[in-house]
Amino acid sequence: MFSVAGLREEKVFWGILATGVINLLATLVALKLIELLGRRPLIIWPLAAIILIMIALTILIVLNVRLTNDFVFQYI
């Protein structure tokens, strides 16, 4: 995969190793966060943020369509 992405053949090993190390570190941080905060808050707060962002995006799309008189979304 790394060679297909353009990484030279002699650097593929280091790319795989770096990916593994980053994955390990992210897992350790996630385990510590779960231990400190619990699972429920780590599910609820990001979900609430996603809901608010989706509401804001919907409002902005509607405003953009109304202000620009763009009727591309009329048939959706």
Buried (B, 14 or more C-beta within 10 A) or exposed (E): EBEEEEBEEEEBEEBEEEEEEEEEEEEEEEEEEEEEEEEEEBEEEEEEEEEEEEEEEEEEEEEEBEEEEEEEEEEE
